[in-house]
């Protein structure tokens, strides 16, 4: 995928995250947790947390969008050993990036 497509996906996702944060009254210490998941993982996060904002991303650019979103949110890097590899993303059908706030579980 082209860099322009990764940038466009990232910009749209960051825009959605900022809107959701504003709409739901996030405070300065409220941060988004990012997770790369399958469709079932996405459903579970949406059931467990509110708000949860997800985007479907092609497996060939999921890691790039993840890192660009993380950079756009000004978050420190995740431990690379905990992230799925490009091979795992394809074989495990990981195709969603979900942002949620651990302080906001569904009651």
N, C-alpha and C positions, 0 to 999 in steps of 0.2 A: 504494500500500500504506500501511497505517496505521503510525504511529510505533511503536505497541505491537508490531506484527509485526516491525519492524526491530529493536527492542530485544530481543524474545524470541529471534530468530535469532542476534543478536550474543551474548547471554548464553549460549546453548547452545554456540555455537562457542568462546567464550572458556573455558567449562568444559571442553570437549573438549581444547583446547590445553593448559590447565594440567594436566589429568590425564596427557596424553601426555608433557609435559615432566617431570613427576614420575616417571612410570613408566620413562622412558628416561634418567633421571639427568642432566638438564640442569643445568649450572652457572650461576652468576650472569651470566657473560658470553655464554652461549648465548642467542641471540635467534631469534625466528621471522621469516622473510622471508615477506611476503604477496604473492600473485600472483593476478590475475584471468585465468582461462584458459578455453579450450574443453575439451571432453571429451578430445580427443587430447592437449592440453597437460597436463591433469590426469594422464593415464596416464603421460606422459613424466616428470613430476615424481615420481610415485610409484615409477617404475622407477629414477630417478637418486638419490633421497634417502630416508633412513629415520631417523626417522619423517617422514611427510608426512600432514598432516591436511587433509581437504577437506570442503567443504559445498557443496551445490547450492543456489543462490539465484536467484530469479526476476530476470530482467534489469531489471525496473523498480525493484528495490531493491538491486541488487548494489553500486553505488557507495556507498550509504548504509551498508550492512553493512560494507564495506571500511573506510570512514572510522571507523565506530564501533569496529570491532575494533582498528584501529590505535591509536585513543585508549585503548581498554581495555588494550592491551599497553604503553601509555605510550611509543610510538615517535614519532619526529619525522615530520612530514609528508613524503610523497613529492612529488617534483616533479610538479605537476599536468599539465605538458605531456607527461610520460611515461605517464600513465594513459589508458586508453581513454575515449572520450567515451560518453555515453549512446547516441548513434546507432551508434557502432562496436560497442557491447555487443550491440545488437539485430541488426545486419547480420552480424557475425562469429560470432554464437551463443556469446558468452562467458557462461557461466552457472555457473562454479565459482570459489570462493575457496579457494586452497590455501596452507597454511602449511608451511614446511620450514626446515631449518637448513642453511646453506651449509657448515658445518663437519662435516656428517654425510652425506657421499655414500655410496651403496651401493658396496661394494667389489667 
